[in-house]
Each structure stands twice: as C-alpha cells, then as structure tokens.
C-alpha cells in the first residue's frame, strides 16, 4: 500500500494516548491508528489488538517508553510487533523505517522560519512517506509545505473541531490526526 492510499482510506486518523482511547478507536471507522503511548513491555500487545481489528498500526517511536533515539529502536518495533510504520521527530529513525519496509512518518513542529527551513531540508534529505505538520491548525504553513512537496501531509495537533479539519483539508492536508475521540466519529 502506498502512503497516499493509506490516507485516502482513513483521512481522519485516531491518535490514541491511553488504553481508553485504544478501546474507543476500535468502535470508530478510522482505519489508521497512531499509537502515542506504551512501552517496550506492552507495545507488542497494543499493536496486536489494532491489527486484530484490521486497522493500520503506526507506533510513535519517540513516545514508546524504553526505546532509545537510535535506529535500533525501529529494528525493535519491526522485529517485535506487527506495526505497519513509525512516527518520529528524528529523521534517522524515519529513514531506518523506510529501509525496513515500514511506513516512515516525519513529525515536525513548525514554530518559526528556522523550523520551516529545517523541515524542507529533512524532506529533501530523507524523503519520508508522510509528513505530519504540527500544530495542524496553521493553514498558511500547511499551504507552504503543500506547495513545496508532493509527499502526503497529515495535519496534527490542536485539531479540536470540524472547522479545524475542514481548514486543514482546504490548505492541502491529505489527512488529520487527532486525539479528540468525538472527531473519530465525525
């Protein structure tokens, strides 16, 4: 499956940060689940539950307790879970995911012009499958990234209502990720 097909199947991504969110996402039509919690002790079980329900599991490598900020963390996820991909703010982890045949999602926080410049350099250097732009409620920034690259874009962070979702799509986002459970059912 190509990255854009992943987002077309699930333009609203369930971002789960705890067990209760995990259970709730199983009731939703969201086909893609971002796992924003867990540890090396339970990540295999979290991913197994997602996969059993026929959903795509993407593990946030930076937020999985016990993993280092080194490429070996991605090897661990690949070897010990059925995850379909990883999210990370660390380009080398995203690169390693791509090498291992996993989806590699570069999460980036664009807070100023330097961060924008760094993001563009990372896109050019590492060619992630997807870029998650945070916060996702900045249409001007989303439009600039969209004009810069044809890599699919996910708007994430501070998405709190349908207006935010529609604004992100209008600005060129291919999908949104949110921990707001009510938006998983919108």
Residue pairs with C-beta under 8 A, 6 or more apart in sequence:
3 103
3 129
3 130
3 151
3 152
4 152
4 174
6 32
6 56
6 103
6 130
7 32
7 130
7 152
7 154
7 174
7 175
8 174
9 31
9 32
9 56
10 29
10 30
10 31
10 32
10 56
10 175
11 169
11 174
11 175
11 176
12 30
12 165
12 175
12 176
12 178
12 183
12 184
12 186
13 30
13 32
13 33
13 34
13 154
13 156
13 175
13 176
13 177
13 178
14 21
14 24
14 25
14 28
14 30
14 32
14 33
14 34
14 177
14 178
14 181
14 184
15 21
15 33
15 34
15 36
15 156
15 177
15 178
15 179
16 22
16 24
16 25
16 33
16 34
16 35
16 36
16 37
16 179
17 36
17 37
17 179
18 37
21 179
21 181
22 33
22 35
22 46
22 49
22 50
24 181
24 184
25 33
25 50
25 55
25 181
25 184
26 49
26 53
26 55
27 185
28 181
28 184
28 185
29 184
29 185
30 55
30 184
31 54
31 55
31 56
32 55
32 56
32 58
32 175
33 50
33 55
33 56
33 57
33 58
34 58
34 60
34 87
34 177
35 43
35 46
35 47
35 50
35 57
35 58
35 59
35 60
35 64
35 83
36 60
36 63
36 179
37 46
37 63
37 64
38 46
38 59
38 63
38 64
38 65
39 64
39 65
39 66
40 64
40 65
40 66
40 67
40 76
41 66
43 59
43 64
43 77
43 80
43 81
44 80
44 81
46 57
47 57
47 59
47 81
47 82
47 83
48 81
48 82
50 56
50 57
51 57
51 82
56 84
56 85
57 81
57 82
57 83
57 84
58 83
58 84
58 85
58 86
58 87
58 103
58 105
59 77
59 81
59 83
59 85
59 86
59 87
60 86
60 87
60 88
60 107
61 67
61 73
61 74
61 77
61 86
61 87
61 88
61 90
61 93
62 69
62 87
62 88
62 89
62 90
62 93
62 107
64 73
64 77
67 73
67 76
67 77
69 90
69 93
70 92
70 93
71 92
71 93
71 95
71 96
73 93
74 86
74 93
74 96
74 97
74 100
74 102
75 96
75 100
77 83
77 86
77 102
78 97
78 100
78 102
83 102
84 102
84 103
85 97
85 102
85 103
85 104
85 105
85 129
86 93
86 94
86 97
86 102
86 103
86 104
86 105
87 105
87 107
87 132
88 94
88 97
88 104
88 105
88 106
88 107
89 106
89 107
89 108
89 109
91 106
91 122
91 125
91 126
91 128
93 104
94 104
94 105
94 106
94 126
94 128
95 104
95 126
96 104
97 103
97 104
98 104
98 126
98 127
98 128
98 129
103 129
103 130
104 126
104 128
104 129
104 130
105 128
105 129
105 130
105 131
105 132
105 154
106 119
106 122
106 123
106 126
106 128
106 130
106 131
106 132
107 132
107 134
107 156
108 115
108 118
108 119
108 122
108 131
108 132
108 133
108 134
109 115
109 134
109 135
109 157
110 116
110 119
110 133
110 134
110 138
110 141
110 145
116 141
116 144
119 131
119 133
119 145
120 148
120 149
122 128
123 131
123 148
123 149
123 151
127 151
128 151
129 151
129 152
130 151
130 152
130 153
130 154
131 145
131 149
131 151
131 152
131 153
131 154
132 153
132 154
132 155
132 156
132 177
133 141
133 142
133 145
133 153
133 154
133 155
133 156
133 173
134 156
134 157
134 158
135 156
135 157
135 158
136 142
136 154
136 155
136 156
136 157
136 158
136 159
136 164
136 168
136 173
136 176
136 177
137 155
137 157
137 158
137 159
137 160
137 164
137 167
137 168
139 167
139 168
139 170
139 171
140 171
142 153
142 155
142 168
142 171
142 172
142 173
143 171
143 172
145 153
145 172
146 153
146 171
146 172
146 173
147 172
152 174
152 175
153 172
153 173
153 174
153 175
154 173
154 174
154 175
154 176
154 177
155 168
155 171
155 173
155 175
155 176
155 177
156 176
156 177
156 178
158 164
159 165
159 168
159 176
159 177
159 178
159 180
159 183
160 178
160 180
161 180
161 183
162 183
162 186
164 176
165 176
165 183
165 186
168 176
169 176
178 184
